[in-house]
Amino acid sequence: MGHLSSLFDGLAKSLSVKRRKRCGNDDGKEAAEAMAKEAKKNDLILRSSGIVNSDCSNNFVSIFSKRGQKGVNQDCFIVWEEFGCQPDMIFCGIFDGHGPWGHFVAKRVRESMPPSLLCNWQETLALTSLDPEFDLGSDKKLHRFDVWKQSYLKTCAAIDQELEHHPRIDSFYSGTTALSIVRQGELVVIANVGDSRAVLATTSDDGSLVPVQLTIDFKPNLPQEAERITQCKGRVFCLHDEPGVHRVWLPNGETPGLAMSRAFGDYCVKDYGLISVPEVTQRNLSNRDQFIVLATDGVWDVISNQQAVDIVSSTTDRAKSAKRLVQCAVHAWKRNRRGVAMDDISAICLFFHSSQPSRQANLIHYHRKHEK
């Protein structure tokens, strides 16, 4: 894919020279989409339960999803190894749809986010390199993070705007959360819209694995979220039969009842405090950091951060780590939430050190096991 990478770099630089402000131009969009198609053709993209294990990378990824008891599975995910034709980069994203069209919204955001992010990242890189006032002697790690943060902010704004006018997806009463990470060498950038969660497993001084929560669950009752919603005339309260479950409501009437304060779509309540702005943070990996778990709230409603780290780390076969975490969550739902319809449950486990021997050079091996 070297020719695509060179082509994309050239397009980004030419676009930046012309000072085009948006990545919605045809050239940049087509280049990003071409990279996605080429990556899919070369088995570098995974969208179903399975594993990603490439000879070219230290990453090892285990993925699994289980449909809940509320109808169609509205969770979906994507892993893109060698993201943007960069051998040291990987993109992982997990999306949790809700509402009557939620599964369509989640899949649409899953498909549009990686190429859009690539486009904005390339353009932002080119802009900073061409800026005469940009200090090339500044902290490179900070610079790399700033580029990713700006790229994510542009991407999420564009996705939400495009989704609102999508001709075949009705997202007025439907939406999706979106949690994604990009690993670029030892830098991990985390972008979160909604209430899915990223948890890092790292080694403590006594040798035990401990969790570090990398994201905030954006629930409506968080002080800063509730303040924004109420200032926009939205309401936050729990129903009598759901004590402790805070939801977002319109000024009049009991709709839509969203259990998160940030999401793509849900335009019925976008004027009343719901936003799609991601919280973008970073983590510089050390040799103590072992893996990251990305999971939808179906996991975290019944499994603690420490339990998740223990479950994943104690799974002998790392290829089955995400499946085992999901299965433990299923058992916890049945044990602790009797009478409550189980949510969709999905998890991505990204290990930073590949320890399994390779079978064939430059291939990614899938073990797809779909859950109906």
Secondary structure, DSSP 8 states (H G I E B T S, - for coil): -HHHHHHHHHHHHHHHHTT---TTSHHHHHHHHHHHHHHHHTT-EE-SSEEEE-TT-S-EEEEEEE--SSSS--EEEEEEETGGG-TTEEEEEEEEEESTTHHHHHHHHHHHHHHHHHHHHHHHHHHHHH-TTS-TTS-HHHHHHHHHHHHHHHHHHHHHHHHHT-SS---SS-EEEEEEEEEETTEEEEEEESS-EEEEEEE-TTS-EEEEE-S----TTSHHHHHHHHHTT-EEE--TTSTT--EEE-SSSS-EEES-SB-EE-GGGGGGT-B---EEEEEE--TTEEEEEEE-HHHHTT--HHHHHHHHHT-SSGGGHHHHHHHHHHHHHHHH-TTS----EEEEEEESS--S--SSTT----------
